[in-house]
Amino acid sequence: MADSAARAGYAVTSLDAFGDLDRSPRVTALSLSRDFGTPFSAAAAAHAARAVASDAVAYLSPFENHASAVAVLADGRALWGNAPSVLRRARDPRLLARLFAPDTPAVTSTNQQWLLKPRASGGGHGIRWWHPGDVVPKGSYVQPFVEGVPGSVAFVAAHGRATPIGLTRQLVGEAAFGATGFRYCGSILGAADDPQFDRDAELLEAACHLADVAARELGLVGVNGIDFIARDGGAVAIEINPRWSASMELVERSYGLSVFDAHARACASGALPAFDLARARTARAAVGKAIVFARHEVVCGDTTEWLTDATVRDIPHPGEHIPAGRPVCTVYAEADDALACEAALVERAAAVHAILEHWSPARV
């Protein structure tokens, strides 16, 4: 998001958990651990940001789960993003179930499977199977498991209206990238009629309908995303992400739309971009990204060699310690279709994991 803002001509200071090596030289990149000596949390980041002079603020995950931190972040400056009151509604799973009830098939099967999900979660972290009769811990909720293909629709919202800007398939729990369970590990943006989605035209219409409903009923503003399960040409809403989401950089890479500029304009003036997603999707190509997770503890070697590789981003610093299960970097690929794109991502991730094996400290 910081790079997108810088490309759009904004003067940007970013504050995050990692302080990656490859931040744009046009971005003043700060890390909570490196520059403030404190572990990352939404509350800590909001507090640290008070020391940064700015006209406006924008946030990413996990701020959608911490409305009070957003209030601190926005104190005394323009908030380019959804307000705390909107976040509380958008992240309420009971409200989501009611909001999209007409689009969600009723649970009728006696073999229905269930998921236990933390209310304050992101990227599939902490999701596990749940069985009737099991305890539901405080701060968690149960959601029916829906069989199908995971996807996401990205859109810009203002004044109760939505302009869809991207439809992507999500990569979830893929062992090739070091992910497990329901952990989000990437996205692929394909052309219209790409076989990664069955009944593509119907699905696009259904996903855009979800965006319209959310924008109208929740009063969303700026860029947002809705995770869904594609099934039988329909889109079953799973979660609303009322902020910039991981797939949006693929939109910018593929379609050339300045996503941050669209976000800023929607938040500041209510203007929506003149963008036709159906027309943009006629391009015969697929772009994808995958997050590479450490399969075991690793201490990074000379990562500066990756700085000249356009297929790798979010590069850790040399000597950085990365625990098992944590993200190492992001890899990218382009191909004629989504299947070939995913294969290229797998191949690129394998090369990263081979390097990590070389760097890894001795395991006992």
KEKE-3310 file (N, C-alpha, C; in steps of 0.2 Angstrom, whole numbers, plus 5000, padded with zeros to 4 digits):
npx = (5004:5010:5019:5011:5005:5015:5019:5008:5011:5010:5017:5025:5025:5028:5023:5027:5027:5038:5048:5054:5067:5066:5059:5051:5062:5056:5048:5047:5052:5047:5049:5041:5049:5062:5064:5057:5058:5049:5037:5026:5009:4992:4988:5001:5007:4998:5000:5014:5013:5008:5019:5023:5022:5008:4996:4985:4979:4981:4976:4981:4979:4981:4971:4958:4952:4953:4946:4947:4961:4961:4954:4963:4974:4969:4967:4966:4969:4965:4956:4959:4950:4939:4929:4929:4916:4911:4919:4917:4904:4906:4915:4907:4902:4889:4881:4886:4881:4867:4866:4870:4861:4851:4859:4866:4866:4855:4859:4858:4862:4865:4878:4885:4900:4910:4918:4929:4932:4943:4937:4944:4954:4965:4969:4967:4972:4973:4961:4951:4945:4928:4918:4901:4895:4908:4917:4915:4927:4929:4928:4928:4920:4907:4906:4898:4906:4910:4910:4920:4928:4940:4939:4940:4933:4938:4935:4930:4923:4910:4898:4888:4889:4897:4912:4918:4935:4943:4944:4949:4956:4960:4974:4976:4982:4992:5004:5016:5020:5024:5013:5000:4984:4971:4977:4980:4989:4991:4986:4978:4975:4965:4960:4944:4934:4944:4948:4950:4939:4923:4909:4911:4906:4894:4899:4906:4896:4889:4898:4901:4888:4889:4898:4891:4880:4887:4893:4882:4874:4883:4890:4903:4919:4932:4945:4940:4938:4930:4929:4925:4917:4917:4904:4894:4892:4889:4893:4897:4898:4911:4919:4921:4933:4937:4947:4962:4968:4977:4976:4976:4987:4989:4979:4983:4996:4991:4980:4984:4978:4978:4978:4979:4977:4964:4958:4961:4954:4941:4939:4942:4934:4923:4923:4922:4931:4932:4930:4929:4927:4923:4927:4941:4945:4946:4958:4970:4978:4987:4990:5000:5003:5012:5014:5028:5032:5041:5047:5054:5064:5074:5089:5092:5103:5113:5102:5102:5104:5092:5086:5087:5079:5064:5054:5053:5047:5045:5056:5067:5079:5097:5103:5092:5081:5069:5055:5049:5035:5032:5030:5042:5045:5038:5033:5031:5022:5019:5008:5000:4988:4979:4982:4995:5001:5000:5008:5021:5023:5024:5036:5045:5044:5049:5062:5066:5064:5074:5085:5083:5085:5098:5102:5097:5098:5106:5096:5089)
npy = (4994:5006:5008:5009:5021:5030:5029:5035:5048:5053:5059:5048:5040:5024:5013:4998:4980:4973:4980:4979:4975:4979:4991:5005:5018:5030:5030:5033:5022:5014:5003:4995:4986:4989:5003:5008:4999:4990:4976:4972:4978:4983:4993:4997:5002:5012:5021:5024:5030:5043:5051:5054:5066:5070:5072:5064:5048:5030:5013:4995:4977:4972:4981:4982:4974:4981:4993:5003:5007:5012:5024:5031:5032:5040:5052:5069:5070:5067:5053:5040:5028:5016:5021:5018:5014:5009:4998:4990:4985:4979:4969:4960:4944:4939:4949:4949:4937:4939:4949:4944:4933:4930:4926:4915:4898:4888:4877:4861:4848:4833:4829:4841:4851:4861:4876:4884:4900:4914:4929:4941:4940:4936:4932:4919:4914:4904:4897:4883:4866:4862:4853:4849:4851:4853:4865:4883:4895:4910:4925:4919:4911:4900:4894:4888:4876:4878:4870:4872:4884:4895:4913:4930:4947:4963:4980:4997:5009:5021:5032:5023:5015:5004:5000:4987:4981:4970:4952:4937:4921:4913:4906:4894:4887:4880:4867:4868:4881:4882:4884:4880:4871:4883:4894:4909:4911:4917:4924:4923:4931:4930:4930:4933:4919:4910:4894:4893:4897:4890:4893:4907:4920:4920:4920:4931:4941:4938:4940:4954:4958:4955:4965:4976:4975:4976:4988:4997:4993:4994:5006:5007:5014:5019:5007:4990:4972:4956:4940:4925:4909:4901:4893:4883:4893:4903:4915:4913:4922:4924:4932:4950:4961:4976:4985:4989:4975:4960:4955:4967:4973:4965:4969:4981:4978:4971:4978:4991:5001:5014:5010:5014:5028:5028:5024:5034:5045:5041:5041:5054:5063:5056:5051:5039:5027:5027:5013:4998:4982:4970:4972:4974:4962:4954:4953:4941:4934:4929:4934:4932:4930:4923:4919:4915:4904:4900:4884:4879:4886:4899:4908:4922:4923:4932:4942:4953:4949:4946:4958:4963:4955:4953:4945:4943:4950:4960:4958:4950:4957:4954:4942:4942:4934:4921:4913:4897:4894:4907:4921:4923:4929:4936:4929:4931:4929:4927:4921:4912:4907:4903:4891:4888:4899:4897:4885:4891:4899:4890:4884:4894:4897:4885:4887:4897:4890:4881:4889:4893:4881:4880:4891:4888:4886:4873:4860:4852)
npz = (5000:5004:4994:4983:4986:4985:4972:4967:4970:4982:4998:5008:5024:5031:5044:5051:5055:5050:5043:5030:5018:5005:5003:4995:4989:4989:5000:5017:5028:5043:5056:5070:5078:5075:5075:5085:5096:5101:5101:5088:5088:5085:5094:5099:5087:5083:5094:5092:5080:5082:5084:5071:5059:5049:5036:5034:5038:5034:5036:5037:5039:5056:5059:5057:5066:5078:5083:5092:5092:5079:5081:5089:5080:5071:5077:5076:5063:5045:5042:5031:5027:5034:5047:5065:5070:5059:5057:5068:5065:5052:5055:5063:5065:5066:5061:5048:5044:5044:5034:5022:5021:5011:5000:5005:5006:5015:5029:5027:5027:5036:5038:5039:5041:5052:5056:5068:5072:5076:5082:5081:5069:5055:5038:5039:5050:5065:5063:5065:5064:5070:5081:5084:5101:5106:5116:5113:5113:5122:5112:5100:5086:5078:5062:5047:5037:5020:5005:4991:4980:4986:4986:4982:4981:4977:4980:4978:4988:4992:4998:4999:4987:4976:4967:4959:4958:4957:4955:4963:4965:4980:4988:4999:5014:5007:5005:4997:4999:5012:5020:5031:5037:5037:5032:5024:5009:4997:4981:4965:4950:4937:4920:4912:4911:4914:4919:4933:4940:4940:4930:4927:4923:4930:4943:4944:4943:4955:4965:4963:4967:4981:4985:4982:4991:5004:5003:5003:5014:5025:5024:5019:5015:5004:4999:5000:5004:5001:5006:4999:4996:4981:4973:4962:4953:4961:4975:4991:5005:5016:5024:5028:5024:5029:5023:5015:5005:5003:4989:4981:4976:4965:4956:4953:4947:4936:4929:4929:4937:4949:4964:4977:4975:4971:4983:4991:4985:4986:4999:5003:4995:4991:4978:4965:4956:4938:4932:4924:4928:4921:4908:4910:4913:4902:4897:4892:4902:4917:4934:4949:4967:4980:4997:5005:5018:5032:5035:5046:5059:5055:5051:5042:5027:5016:5010:5001:4988:4983:4980:4967:4960:4952:4955:4968:4983:4999:5007:5019:5031:5030:5042:5049:5061:5059:5065:5064:5053:5051:5040:5026:5014:4999:4983:4965:4950:4932:4919:4905:4910:4925:4930:4925:4931:4944:4945:4942:4953:4963:4959:4960:4974:4979:4975:4984:4997:4996:4997:5010:5017:5016:5023:5036:5054:5063:5067:5081)
capx = (5000:5014:5022:5006:5004:5021:5018:5003:5013:5010:5023:5023:5029:5025:5025:5024:5030:5044:5053:5057:5073:5065:5054:5053:5066:5051:5044:5051:5049:5048:5047:5041:5054:5069:5064:5054:5060:5043:5034:5020:5002:4989:4989:5008:5008:4994:5003:5020:5011:5007:5025:5024:5018:5005:4989:4980:4982:4977:4978:4980:4977:4975:4968:4950:4950:4955:4943:4950:4967:4960:4952:4970:4978:4966:4966:4969:4971:4960:4956:4957:4948:4933:4929:4929:4909:4910:4923:4913:4898:4909:4918:4902:4900:4882:4878:4887:4877:4861:4867:4871:4857:4848:4864:4869:4862:4854:4863:4853:4865:4867:4885:4888:4906:4910:4924:4930:4936:4943:4933:4950:4959:4966:4973:4965:4976:4969:4955:4952:4939:4924:4912:4895:4897:4914:4917:4917:4930:4927:4932:4928:4913:4907:4904:4898:4911:4907:4914:4920:4934:4940:4940:4939:4932:4941:4931:4931:4916:4908:4891:4883:4890:4904:4915:4923:4941:4947:4941:4955:4956:4964:4978:4975:4985:4996:5011:5021:5022:5025:5007:4996:4978:4967:4981:4980:4996:4992:4981:4979:4970:4965:4956:4938:4933:4949:4945:4951:4932:4918:4904:4915:4902:4889:4902:4908:4890:4887:4903:4899:4882:4891:4901:4885:4876:4891:4894:4875:4871:4888:4892:4910:4922:4939:4945:4938:4937:4925:4931:4919:4918:4913:4901:4888:4891:4887:4898:4895:4902:4914:4922:4922:4939:4936:4953:4967:4969:4983:4976:4975:4993:4989:4975:4988:5000:4988:4976:4987:4974:4982:4973:4979:4974:4957:4956:4961:4949:4935:4939:4942:4929:4917:4923:4923:4935:4929:4933:4925:4931:4922:4931:4948:4946:4946:4965:4972:4984:4985:4996:4999:5008:5012:5018:5033:5032:5047:5045:5057:5067:5079:5092:5093:5109:5113:5096:5103:5105:5085:5084:5087:5075:5058:5049:5053:5046:5045:5063:5069:5086:5102:5104:5085:5078:5062:5053:5045:5028:5031:5032:5049:5045:5032:5035:5026:5023:5014:5007:4994:4982:4980:4985:5002:5004:5001:5014:5027:5023:5026:5043:5048:5044:5054:5069:5067:5064:5080:5090:5082:5088:5106:5103:5094:5103:5106:5090:5090)
capy = (5000:5012:5009:5011:5028:5034:5029:5040:5055:5055:5058:5042:5036:5018:5010:4991:4975:4970:4985:4975:4977:4982:4997:5010:5024:5036:5029:5033:5015:5013:4997:4995:4983:4992:5010:5010:4994:4987:4971:4975:4977:4988:4998:5000:5005:5018:5025:5026:5034:5049:5054:5055:5071:5068:5075:5059:5041:5024:5007:4989:4972:4969:4987:4981:4971:4985:4999:5009:5009:5016:5030:5034:5033:5046:5058:5075:5070:5064:5045:5038:5022:5015:5023:5013:5012:5005:4992:4986:4982:4975:4963:4956:4938:4938:4954:4947:4931:4942:4954:4940:4928:4928:4923:4910:4892:4885:4871:4856:4841:4830:4829:4847:4852:4867:4879:4888:4906:4919:4935:4945:4936:4938:4928:4912:4912:4902:4894:4875:4862:4862:4848:4850:4849:4856:4872:4889:4899:4917:4928:4915:4910:4895:4896:4882:4875:4878:4866:4876:4887:4901:4918:4937:4952:4969:4985:5004:5011:5028:5035:5017:5012:5000:4999:4981:4982:4963:4945:4933:4915:4913:4900:4893:4881:4876:4865:4870:4888:4881:4885:4874:4873:4888:4900:4912:4911:4920:4925:4923:4935:4927:4933:4930:4912:4906:4888:4892:4897:4887:4897:4913:4926:4920:4921:4939:4945:4936:4943:4961:4959:4955:4971:4981:4975:4978:4995:5000:4992:4996:5013:5007:5019:5017:5000:4984:4966:4951:4933:4921:4903:4900:4886:4882:4900:4908:4917:4913:4927:4921:4938:4956:4964:4983:4989:4986:4968:4957:4954:4973:4974:4961:4973:4987:4976:4968:4983:4998:5006:5016:5008:5019:5035:5027:5024:5041:5050:5039:5043:5061:5066:5051:5049:5032:5027:5025:5007:4992:4976:4965:4974:4973:4954:4951:4951:4934:4932:4928:4936:4929:4931:4918:4921:4909:4903:4896:4877:4878:4892:4901:4915:4924:4925:4938:4943:4958:4947:4946:4965:4964:4949:4956:4940:4942:4956:4959:4954:4951:4959:4949:4941:4942:4927:4920:4907:4892:4896:4914:4923:4925:4934:4935:4928:4933:4925:4929:4916:4913:4906:4903:4885:4889:4904:4893:4881:4895:4901:4884:4883:4900:4896:4879:4889:4901:4885:4878:4894:4893:4876:4882:4896:4886:4884:4866:4858:4846)
capz = (5000:5004:4987:4978:4988:4983:4965:4965:4971:4989:5002:5013:5029:5033:5050:5051:5060:5048:5040:5025:5015:4999:5003:4989:4991:4990:5006:5024:5031:5050:5059:5077:5082:5073:5076:5092:5101:5104:5097:5084:5089:5082:5099:5099:5081:5083:5098:5089:5074:5085:5083:5064:5056:5043:5035:5033:5039:5032:5039:5035:5044:5059:5062:5057:5073:5084:5082:5097:5089:5073:5084:5091:5074:5067:5081:5074:5056:5041:5042:5024:5028:5038:5054:5070:5071:5053:5058:5072:5061:5047:5058:5067:5061:5066:5056:5041:5042:5042:5029:5016:5021:5004:4996:5008:5006:5022:5031:5028:5028:5043:5038:5039:5044:5055:5058:5074:5070:5081:5080:5079:5066:5048:5034:5041:5056:5071:5061:5065:5064:5077:5081:5089:5108:5108:5118:5109:5118:5122:5107:5094:5084:5074:5055:5043:5032:5013:5000:4985:4978:4990:4982:4985:4977:4979:4977:4981:4990:4994:4998:4998:4981:4976:4961:4959:4954:4956:4957:4963:4968:4985:4989:5006:5017:5002:5008:4993:5001:5019:5024:5034:5039:5033:5032:5017:5007:4990:4977:4958:4947:4931:4915:4911:4909:4916:4922:4940:4943:4936:4928:4929:4922:4935:4949:4944:4945:4962:4969:4963:4971:4988:4986:4982:4997:5009:5003:5004:5021:5030:5023:5018:5011:5001:4996:5004:5001:5004:5005:4998:4993:4974:4972:4958:4950:4967:4980:4998:5009:5022:5029:5025:5026:5027:5022:5009:5006:4999:4982:4978:4972:4958:4952:4951:4942:4930:4926:4929:4941:4955:4969:4983:4973:4971:4990:4994:4982:4988:5007:5004:4992:4989:4971:4963:4949:4932:4930:4921:4929:4916:4902:4912:4914:4895:4896:4892:4906:4925:4938:4955:4972:4985:5003:5007:5025:5035:5037:5052:5061:5050:5051:5035:5025:5012:5006:4997:4982:4980:4978:4959:4957:4952:4957:4975:4987:5006:5008:5026:5032:5032:5049:5053:5063:5057:5068:5060:5052:5050:5033:5024:5008:4994:4976:4960:4943:4927:4915:4901:4913:4932:4932:4924:4935:4951:4944:4942:4960:4966:4957:4963:4981:4980:4975:4991:5002:4995:5000:5017:5020:5016:5029:5042:5059:5065:5071:5086)
cpx = (5004:5017:5017:5004:5009:5021:5013:5005:5012:5016:5021:5028:5025:5028:5022:5028:5037:5049:5057:5062:5072:5060:5056:5057:5062:5047:5049:5048:5052:5046:5047:5046:5061:5069:5061:5055:5054:5040:5028:5014:4999:4989:4995:5009:5004:4997:5010:5019:5010:5013:5027:5019:5015:4998:4984:4983:4978:4980:4977:4978:4983:4971:4960:4948:4951:4952:4946:4957:4966:4958:4959:4974:4975:4965:4970:4971:4965:4961:4954:4956:4941:4933:4928:4921:4908:4913:4920:4908:4901:4912:4914:4900:4892:4878:4880:4883:4870:4861:4867:4866:4854:4853:4868:4865:4861:4857:4858:4856:4867:4874:4889:4894:4906:4917:4924:4934:4937:4940:4939:4955:4960:4970:4972:4969:4971:4962:4956:4945:4935:4919:4907:4896:4903:4913:4919:4920:4928:4931:4932:4921:4913:4904:4903:4903:4908:4912:4914:4927:4935:4942:4939:4938:4934:4936:4932:4924:4916:4901:4886:4884:4897:4906:4920:4929:4945:4943:4947:4953:4961:4968:4978:4978:4989:5003:5017:5024:5024:5019:5004:4989:4974:4971:4981:4988:4997:4986:4983:4973:4971:4960:4949:4938:4939:4946:4946:4944:4928:4912:4906:4910:4897:4893:4904:4902:4888:4892:4902:4893:4884:4894:4896:4882:4880:4892:4888:4873:4876:4891:4900:4913:4929:4939:4944:4938:4932:4928:4925:4922:4914:4910:4894:4887:4889:4893:4895:4900:4904:4916:4922:4929:4939:4942:4957:4968:4974:4982:4976:4981:4993:4984:4979:4993:4997:4984:4979:4983:4978:4977:4973:4976:4966:4954:4956:4956:4942:4934:4938:4936:4923:4918:4925:4927:4931:4932:4928:4929:4929:4926:4938:4949:4946:4953:4967:4978:4982:4992:4995:5004:5007:5016:5022:5034:5038:5045:5048:5061:5073:5082:5095:5101:5109:5107:5096:5103:5098:5083:5084:5083:5067:5052:5049:5052:5046:5051:5065:5076:5091:5103:5097:5083:5071:5060:5049:5038:5027:5033:5039:5049:5039:5035:5029:5027:5017:5014:5001:4988:4984:4983:4993:5005:5005:5007:5021:5028:5026:5034:5047:5049:5049:5061:5071:5068:5071:5086:5089:5085:5096:5107:5102:5100:5102:5100:5091:5084)
cpy = (5006:5013:5011:5019:5032:5034:5034:5047:5057:5054:5053:5041:5030:5016:5003:4986:4973:4975:4981:4979:4981:4987:5002:5015:5030:5035:5029:5027:5014:5006:4998:4992:4986:4999:5012:5005:4991:4982:4975:4973:4983:4994:5001:5004:5012:5023:5028:5031:5042:5054:5056:5060:5069:5072:5070:5052:5036:5018:5000:4984:4973:4975:4986:4978:4975:4992:5005:5011:5013:5023:5034:5036:5039:5052:5064:5075:5066:5056:5043:5030:5022:5017:5017:5010:5007:4998:4987:4982:4977:4969:4959:4950:4937:4943:4952:4941:4934:4946:4950:4934:4925:4925:4917:4904:4890:4878:4866:4849:4839:4829:4835:4848:4859:4870:4884:4894:4911:4925:4940:4942:4939:4933:4921:4909:4910:4898:4886:4872:4862:4857:4850:4847:4852:4863:4877:4894:4906:4921:4924:4914:4904:4897:4889:4882:4874:4875:4871:4879:4894:4907:4925:4942:4959:4975:4992:5006:5018:5029:5029:5014:5009:5000:4993:4983:4975:4957:4940:4926:4915:4906:4900:4886:4877:4874:4867:4877:4888:4883:4879:4876:4877:4894:4903:4913:4913:4921:4925:4927:4933:4931:4930:4923:4908:4900:4888:4893:4894:4892:4905:4919:4926:4922:4928:4943:4944:4940:4951:4963:4959:4962:4977:4981:4977:4985:4999:4999:4994:5003:5013:5012:5017:5010:4995:4978:4961:4945:4929:4914:4902:4893:4887:4889:4905:4910:4917:4917:4924:4927:4944:4959:4972:4987:4986:4979:4966:4957:4961:4975:4970:4965:4978:4984:4974:4974:4990:5003:5008:5015:5012:5026:5034:5027:5031:5046:5048:5041:5050:5065:5062:5049:5042:5032:5025:5019:5001:4986:4971:4966:4972:4966:4951:4950:4944:4932:4932:4931:4933:4931:4925:4920:4914:4909:4899:4889:4876:4885:4893:4908:4917:4925:4932:4939:4949:4956:4946:4953:4966:4959:4952:4951:4939:4949:4954:4955:4955:4954:4953:4948:4940:4935:4927:4913:4903:4894:4903:4916:4925:4930:4933:4934:4930:4929:4928:4923:4917:4911:4904:4896:4885:4894:4901:4889:4885:4898:4896:4883:4888:4899:4890:4882:4893:4896:4882:4882:4894:4887:4877:4886:4893:4884:4876:4865:4852:4842)
cpz = (5000:4997:4982:4980:4985:4975:4962:4967:4978:4993:5008:5018:5031:5040:5050:5056:5057:5045:5035:5021:5009:4998:4998:4993:4992:4996:5012:5028:5038:5052:5067:5081:5081:5076:5083:5097:5104:5099:5093:5087:5086:5087:5099:5092:5081:5088:5095:5083:5076:5084:5076:5062:5050:5043:5036:5035:5036:5035:5035:5040:5049:5062:5062:5063:5079:5083:5086:5095:5083:5076:5086:5085:5071:5071:5078:5067:5052:5041:5035:5025:5032:5045:5059:5071:5065:5054:5062:5069:5056:5049:5063:5063:5061:5061:5049:5039:5040:5035:5022:5016:5015:5000:4998:5008:5013:5023:5032:5029:5035:5044:5038:5044:5047:5056:5064:5072:5075:5078:5077:5076:5059:5045:5036:5047:5062:5069:5062:5065:5071:5076:5086:5096:5110:5111:5113:5114:5117:5116:5101:5092:5079:5067:5051:5038:5025:5008:4994:4984:4982:4985:4985:4980:4981:4976:4981:4982:4993:4993:4996:4991:4981:4968:4961:4955:4953:4958:4957:4967:4974:4986:4997:5009:5012:5005:5004:4995:5008:5023:5026:5036:5034:5032:5025:5015:5000:4987:4969:4955:4939:4926:4915:4908:4910:4920:4930:4944:4938:4935:4930:4928:4928:4942:4949:4946:4952:4967:4969:4967:4979:4990:4986:4989:5003:5009:5005:5012:5026:5030:5023:5014:5009:4999:5002:5000:5004:5001:5004:4996:4986:4974:4968:4955:4955:4971:4987:5002:5015:5027:5025:5028:5024:5027:5016:5011:5001:4992:4978:4974:4965:4954:4949:4946:4936:4926:4926:4933:4947:4961:4975:4981:4973:4978:4993:4992:4985:4996:5007:5001:4990:4981:4970:4957:4943:4929:4929:4922:4924:4910:4904:4912:4907:4893:4896:4896:4913:4928:4945:4960:4977:4991:5005:5015:5027:5037:5044:5053:5056:5052:5044:5033:5021:5007:5001:4989:4979:4978:4970:4956:4957:4954:4964:4978:4995:5008:5015:5026:5033:5040:5053:5055:5062:5060:5063:5059:5051:5042:5032:5019:5004:4987:4972:4954:4939:4922:4910:4905:4921:4934:4931:4929:4942:4951:4945:4949:4964:4965:4960:4971:4983:4980:4982:4996:5002:4998:5008:5020:5020:5022:5036:5047:5060:5069:5075:5085)
residu = (MET:ALA:ASP:SER:ALA:ALA:ARG:ALA:GLY:TYR:ALA:VAL:THR:SER:LEU:ASP:ALA:PHE:GLY:ASP:LEU:ASP:ARG:SER:PRO:ARG:VAL:THR:ALA:LEU:SER:LEU:SER:ARG:ASP:PHE:GLY:THR:PRO:PHE:SER:ALA:ALA:ALA:ALA:ALA:HIS:ALA:ALA:ARG:ALA:VAL:ALA:SER:ASP:ALA:VAL:ALA:TYR:LEU:SER:PRO:PHE:GLU:ASN:HIS:ALA:SER:ALA:VAL:ALA:VAL:LEU:ALA:ASP:GLY:ARG:ALA:LEU:TRP:GLY:ASN:ALA:PRO:SER:VAL:LEU:ARG:ARG:ALA:ARG:ASP:PRO:ARG:LEU:LEU:ALA:ARG:LEU:PHE:ALA:PRO:ASP:THR:PRO:ALA:VAL:THR:SER:THR:ASN:GLN:GLN:TRP:LEU:LEU:LYS:PRO:ARG:ALA:SER:GLY:GLY:GLY:HIS:GLY:ILE:ARG:TRP:TRP:HIS:PRO:GLY:ASP:VAL:VAL:PRO:LYS:GLY:SER:TYR:VAL:GLN:PRO:PHE:VAL:GLU:GLY:VAL:PRO:GLY:SER:VAL:ALA:PHE:VAL:ALA:ALA:HIS:GLY:ARG:ALA:THR:PRO:ILE:GLY:LEU:THR:ARG:GLN:LEU:VAL:GLY:GLU:ALA:ALA:PHE:GLY:ALA:THR:GLY:PHE:ARG:TYR:CYS:GLY:SER:ILE:LEU:GLY:ALA:ALA:ASP:ASP:PRO:GLN:PHE:ASP:ARG:ASP:ALA:GLU:LEU:LEU:GLU:ALA:ALA:CYS:HIS:LEU:ALA:ASP:VAL:ALA:ALA:ARG:GLU:LEU:GLY:LEU:VAL:GLY:VAL:ASN:GLY:ILE:ASP:PHE:ILE:ALA:ARG:ASP:GLY:GLY:ALA:VAL:ALA:ILE:GLU:ILE:ASN:PRO:ARG:TRP:SER:ALA:SER:MET:GLU:LEU:VAL:GLU:ARG:SER:TYR:GLY:LEU:SER:VAL:PHE:ASP:ALA:HIS:ALA:ARG:ALA:CYS:ALA:SER:GLY:ALA:LEU:PRO:ALA:PHE:ASP:LEU:ALA:ARG:ALA:ARG:THR:ALA:ARG:ALA:ALA:VAL:GLY:LYS:ALA:ILE:VAL:PHE:ALA:ARG:HIS:GLU:VAL:VAL:CYS:GLY:ASP:THR:THR:GLU:TRP:LEU:THR:ASP:ALA:THR:VAL:ARG:ASP:ILE:PRO:HIS:PRO:GLY:GLU:HIS:ILE:PRO:ALA:GLY:ARG:PRO:VAL:CYS:THR:VAL:TYR:ALA:GLU:ALA:ASP:ASP:ALA:LEU:ALA:CYS:GLU:ALA:ALA:LEU:VAL:GLU:ARG:ALA:ALA:ALA:VAL:HIS:ALA:ILE:LEU:GLU:HIS:TRP:SER:PRO:ALA:ARG:VAL)
# end
